[in-house]
Amino acid sequence: MPRRVIITFAVIGVLIFITEYYTFQALKIATKLKALKWVVLITSILIYVNFFYTIYSMDRGGGQTITFQWAFGWLLIALIPKIFIMLFLFGEDLFRGGQKVFSFFISETKPIGGRRKFLSQLALGIAAIPLASLLYGVSRGKFNYKVIKYQLKFKDLPKAFDGFTISHVTDIHSGSFDNKEKIQYGVDLINQQKSDMILFTGDIVNNFAYEMDEWVSMFSELKAPAGKYSILGNHDYGDYSDWKTPEDKKANFQAVKDIHPKIGFELLLNENRYIEKDGQKIALIGVENWGKGFNQAGDLEMASEGVAQDDFKILLSHDPSHWEYKVKQDDFNYQLTLSGHTHGLQFGIEIPGWIKWSPAKYVYKQWAGLYEEFGRYINVNRGFGYHAFPGRVGIWPEITVIELKKA
């Protein structure tokens, strides 16, 4: 086993031990139900054993399965609330330790009492918030679809496209789906927007083309009079699995690309199409995945071949880091870019007009929502599906509707 894997498991093991110790102490002091602390401890041990067994026994060539996602999800549910307890009570221990050192030198100091019941109860109360949020996230939050609407004005938009609407969808991740009724609701919600065009910006599967098999008929129901267009995301290349032969990976990649016409989408692979209306046109440009530090198959110059600099352009690029490092200052002037990829990390806090936070902001400068620089826009959709963690907490699945207006 690689050394870094051993170190990772050792760190996780130490974290689990410390959090369980503090949680056991808090339950012991704060509640009169003596059996509760043992029920929580035994349940947690079963969750940890299941997670490590799943990691140990999983087929490395099988990619990230639903079984793994749920094992990881239950790990987070068991661990994260206890981290809050640990941090709260560890702070108390630091204070008590400092007081003890102080009393060693000054005999007049009052003796230190044991852990206070009120603080243990407060720690448990605080931990209940992330616990409830995580449980909601895996049961209902991942299907809590939100329609977010923007009206964007451009001076160089052809007049014929004034009022033209686009539904932007991304990161379906069909390999994670486990509820047909809820997914059907999401698909119906896209159709209810009655947009002129539907654009999908990648990650139709987690890793394998067959993941989409039972969902093809459902997503084929999507309708848009001006067309449906799509691009690939990083997960569509099959890079997150160990393949028996290069030919197997190549065949899977072709099968992933073949999904798009099956559901009525025209897949753009570093190429462009003109959308015409009343004798005027806008350019739709789709690049393959371009990520900072990995899988830079996207070729902006190739994708824009034949497009004029003064054309109004909509760029589809899965990873928003492409916009940050290559697109936003490009002299060719890509007025609007649509991306996904980040999922907003499926965890965060968003209260419109008050707060917008997720750990994703420390990885991506543009991680969720609409951004504007140099007179150019990017919309980073929070994603339709979910991946790794089988839920969403505070960052809900999204359907973006953008109305283009002539300034």
WOLIN-V764692 format. One record per helix or strand of 2 or more residues. SS is the DSSP state (a for helix, b for strand). FROM is the first residue (numbers start at 1). TO is the last residue. If there is no record, write none. Layout:
# WOLIN-V764692
<<SS;FROM;TO> <SS;FROM;TO>>
This chain:
# WOLIN-V764692
<<a;3;30> <a;34;57> <a;60;62> <a;66;105> <a;117;139> <a;141;143> <b;146;154> <a;159;161> <b;165;169> <a;174;176> <a;180;192> <b;197;200> <a;209;219> <b;228;230> <a;234;237> <a;246;262> <b;266;267> <b;271;277> <b;280;286> <b;290;291> <b;294;296> <a;300;303> <b;313;319> <a;320;327> <b;336;340> <a;343;346> <b;349;351> <b;355;357> <a;359;362> <b;369;373> <b;376;380> <b;398;406>>
